[in-house]
């Protein structure tokens, strides 16, 4: 069990518990979950529906408060932040990738990638940074296309570019290949693996797909809100 805080770790989860009210009952979605994620590590989180994996990801992102425990990103306790500070912190330090891509349909690929900087007052991103991302994602020739003119794989690459724009401490991905065919799924997984191996990006992926998890450095299994380590392997 983790007992100390290491500010050099991109992500540190300590004794994280989350309860939800359902009528007169209380559902324990997570129970005393602790884990460290090191720089450049690709961690996959797997579990059956209702195991708590999406809840864990949302808590890591600061999208909901824990019942108890802490989530530290780069040493900063996200759970203790006010809502406004949490939003600003998330924009600068946490890149999010979703199953549904969540692109703005009226914006081009390049404009969608630039969106985090436009939402944060005073944040400037150079044209060279955007060009670098478009090259990395192999979609430079699609920069002026809107989402409806892009394939699912291209849309997800735009979403990855958006997540990478501000050089976040950690990237959190929720079923990033869930809406893709096998070919595009392989392309996206290979790209995510490359980001960790070559750029030392830190990545946590929630997935139900063992093929996706196999790209990671390790897999954490959740069952009934507890990790496989808690359950004894």
C-alpha positions as CSV (number, residue, x, y, z in Angstrom):
1,X,0.0,0.0,0.0
2,X,1.3,3.5,-0.8
3,X,2.1,5.6,2.2
4,X,4.1,8.4,0.8
5,X,3.7,11.0,-1.9
6,X,6.2,11.1,-4.8
7,X,5.9,14.4,-6.7
8,X,8.1,13.0,-9.5
9,X,5.4,10.5,-10.5
10,X,3.0,11.6,-13.2
11,X,0.1,9.8,-11.5
12,X,-0.3,8.5,-7.9
13,X,-3.6,7.1,-6.6
14,X,-3.9,6.5,-2.9
15,X,-6.7,4.6,-1.1
16,X,-9.3,5.8,-3.6
17,X,-12.9,5.0,-2.7
18,X,-16.1,6.1,-4.5
19,X,-19.7,5.6,-3.3
20,X,-22.8,6.4,-5.2
21,X,-26.3,6.8,-3.9
22,X,-29.0,4.7,-5.5
23,X,-32.3,5.5,-3.8
24,X,-31.9,4.4,-0.2
25,X,-28.9,2.2,-1.0
26,X,-25.2,3.0,-1.3
27,X,-23.1,1.4,-4.1
28,X,-19.4,1.1,-3.5
29,X,-17.9,1.6,-7.0
30,X,-14.3,1.7,-5.9
31,X,-12.7,0.5,-2.6
32,X,-9.2,1.6,-1.4
33,X,-7.6,1.5,-4.9
34,X,-3.9,2.5,-4.9
35,X,-1.5,2.6,-7.8
36,X,1.5,4.5,-9.1
37,X,2.1,5.2,-12.8
38,X,5.7,6.1,-13.8
39,X,7.0,8.4,-16.5
40,X,6.6,6.8,-19.9
41,X,4.5,3.9,-18.7
42,X,1.5,2.6,-20.6
43,X,-1.0,1.1,-18.1
44,X,-4.1,-0.7,-19.2
45,X,-7.1,-1.0,-16.9
46,X,-9.5,-3.9,-17.6
47,X,-12.7,-5.2,-16.0
48,X,-16.2,-6.3,-16.6
49,X,-19.0,-3.8,-16.9
50,X,-19.6,-2.4,-13.5
51,X,-16.2,-3.2,-12.2
52,X,-15.3,0.4,-11.6
53,X,-12.8,1.0,-14.4
54,X,-14.6,4.1,-15.9
55,X,-15.2,5.5,-12.4
56,X,-11.5,5.2,-11.7
57,X,-10.6,7.0,-14.9
58,X,-13.1,9.8,-14.2
59,X,-11.6,10.2,-10.7
60,X,-8.1,10.3,-12.2
61,X,-9.2,13.1,-14.5
62,X,-10.9,15.1,-11.7
63,X,-14.3,14.8,-13.4
64,X,-15.9,13.6,-10.2
65,X,-14.9,13.9,-6.5
66,X,-13.8,10.8,-4.6
67,X,-15.6,9.7,-1.4
68,X,-12.1,9.3,0.2
69,X,-8.5,9.0,-0.9
70,X,-6.5,11.1,-3.3
71,X,-5.4,11.5,-6.9
72,X,-2.1,13.3,-7.5
73,X,-1.0,14.4,-11.0
74,X,2.6,15.6,-10.9
75,X,2.3,15.8,-7.1
76,X,-0.8,18.0,-7.2
77,X,-3.8,16.6,-5.3
78,X,-6.6,17.0,-7.9
79,X,-9.3,16.0,-5.4
80,X,-8.6,18.9,-3.1
81,X,-8.9,21.6,-5.8
82,X,-11.9,23.9,-6.3
83,X,-13.9,23.2,-9.4
84,X,-12.5,26.2,-11.3
85,X,-8.9,25.4,-10.4
86,X,-9.5,21.7,-11.3
87,X,-10.7,22.7,-14.7
88,X,-7.7,24.9,-15.4
89,X,-5.3,22.2,-14.1
90,X,-6.9,19.5,-16.2
91,X,-6.6,21.6,-19.4
92,X,-2.9,22.1,-18.8
93,X,-1.9,18.7,-17.3
94,X,-4.3,16.0,-18.3
95,X,-4.9,14.9,-21.9
96,X,-8.2,13.1,-22.5
97,X,-9.1,10.6,-25.3
98,X,-12.6,9.3,-25.7
99,X,-14.4,6.4,-27.5
100,X,-16.7,8.9,-29.2
101,X,-13.8,11.2,-30.3
102,X,-15.8,14.3,-29.1
103,X,-14.6,16.6,-31.9
104,X,-16.4,19.8,-32.6
105,X,-18.2,19.2,-36.0
106,X,-17.9,22.7,-37.3
107,X,-14.2,22.9,-36.7
108,X,-11.4,21.6,-38.9
109,X,-8.9,19.0,-37.8
110,X,-6.4,21.7,-37.0
111,X,-8.9,23.8,-35.2
112,X,-10.0,20.8,-33.1
113,X,-6.4,20.1,-32.1
114,X,-5.9,23.8,-31.1
115,X,-9.1,23.8,-29.0
116,X,-7.5,23.3,-25.5
117,X,-5.3,26.4,-26.0
118,X,-8.3,28.5,-27.1
119,X,-10.3,27.5,-24.1
120,X,-7.5,28.5,-21.7
121,X,-7.1,32.3,-21.6
122,X,-3.6,33.4,-22.3
123,X,-2.4,30.1,-23.5
124,X,-0.4,30.3,-26.8
125,X,0.5,27.4,-29.0
126,X,2.9,27.9,-32.0
127,X,2.1,26.9,-35.5
128,X,5.2,24.7,-35.4
129,X,3.8,22.7,-32.5
130,X,0.6,22.0,-34.4
131,X,2.6,21.1,-37.6
132,X,4.6,18.7,-35.4
133,X,1.5,17.0,-34.2
134,X,-0.1,16.7,-37.6
135,X,3.1,15.1,-38.9
136,X,3.3,12.7,-36.0
137,X,-0.3,11.7,-36.5
138,X,0.2,11.5,-40.3
139,X,-2.8,13.7,-41.0
140,X,-1.2,16.9,-42.2
141,X,-3.0,16.7,-45.5
142,X,-6.3,16.5,-43.6
143,X,-5.8,19.6,-41.5
144,X,-8.6,21.6,-43.2
145,X,-11.1,18.8,-43.2
146,X,-14.0,18.7,-40.7
147,X,-14.8,15.6,-38.8
148,X,-17.6,14.4,-41.2
149,X,-14.9,14.3,-43.9
150,X,-12.6,12.1,-41.8
151,X,-12.6,8.4,-41.2
152,X,-13.0,7.1,-37.7
153,X,-9.3,6.4,-37.4
154,X,-8.5,9.9,-38.6
155,X,-10.9,11.4,-36.1
156,X,-9.3,9.6,-33.3
157,X,-5.9,10.8,-34.4
158,X,-7.2,14.3,-34.3
159,X,-8.5,13.6,-30.8
160,X,-5.0,12.3,-29.8
161,X,-3.5,15.5,-31.2
162,X,-5.8,17.6,-29.1
163,X,-4.8,15.6,-26.0
164,X,-1.1,16.1,-26.7
165,X,-1.3,19.8,-27.6
166,X,-0.3,21.3,-24.3
167,X,2.2,18.6,-23.4
168,X,0.2,17.1,-20.5
169,X,1.7,15.2,-17.6
170,X,-0.5,12.2,-18.3
171,X,-2.9,11.0,-21.0
172,X,-6.1,9.2,-20.0
173,X,-8.0,7.2,-22.7
174,X,-11.5,5.7,-22.3
175,X,-12.0,2.8,-24.7
176,X,-10.0,4.7,-27.5
177,X,-10.6,2.0,-30.1
178,X,-14.2,1.1,-29.1
179,X,-15.6,2.7,-32.3
180,X,-12.9,1.6,-34.7
181,X,-12.4,-1.4,-37.0
182,X,-9.5,-3.8,-36.4
183,X,-7.2,-2.0,-38.9
184,X,-7.7,1.4,-37.4
185,X,-7.6,0.0,-33.9
186,X,-4.1,-1.4,-34.6
187,X,-3.0,1.9,-36.0
188,X,-4.2,3.8,-32.9
189,X,-2.7,1.3,-30.5
190,X,0.6,1.4,-32.4
191,X,0.6,5.2,-32.2
192,X,-0.1,5.2,-28.4
193,X,2.7,2.7,-27.9
194,X,5.0,4.9,-29.9
195,X,4.2,7.9,-27.8
196,X,5.2,6.0,-24.6
197,X,8.3,4.4,-26.1
198,X,9.7,7.3,-28.1
199,X,8.4,10.4,-26.3
200,X,8.1,9.0,-22.8
201,X,4.4,9.9,-22.7
202,X,2.5,8.5,-19.7
203,X,-0.7,6.8,-20.6
204,X,-3.6,5.1,-18.8
205,X,-6.1,3.3,-21.0
206,X,-9.4,1.8,-19.9
207,X,-10.3,-1.0,-22.3
208,X,-12.4,-4.2,-22.5
209,X,-10.1,-5.5,-25.4
210,X,-7.2,-7.7,-24.5
211,X,-5.5,-6.9,-27.8
212,X,-5.4,-3.2,-26.8
213,X,-4.2,-4.1,-23.3
214,X,-1.4,-6.1,-24.8
215,X,0.2,-2.9,-26.1
216,X,0.7,-1.8,-22.5
217,X,3.5,-2.3,-20.1
218,X,1.2,-3.8,-17.5
219,X,-2.5,-4.4,-17.0
220,X,-4.5,-3.7,-13.9
221,X,-7.7,-5.8,-13.5
222,X,-10.7,-4.4,-11.6
223,X,-13.4,-6.5,-10.1
224,X,-16.1,-5.2,-7.8
225,X,-14.2,-2.0,-7.3
226,X,-10.9,-3.6,-6.3
227,X,-7.7,-4.3,-8.1
228,X,-6.3,-7.8,-8.8
229,X,-3.5,-6.9,-6.4
230,X,-6.0,-6.3,-3.6
231,X,-7.8,-9.5,-4.5
232,X,-4.6,-11.4,-4.2
233,X,-3.6,-11.7,-7.9
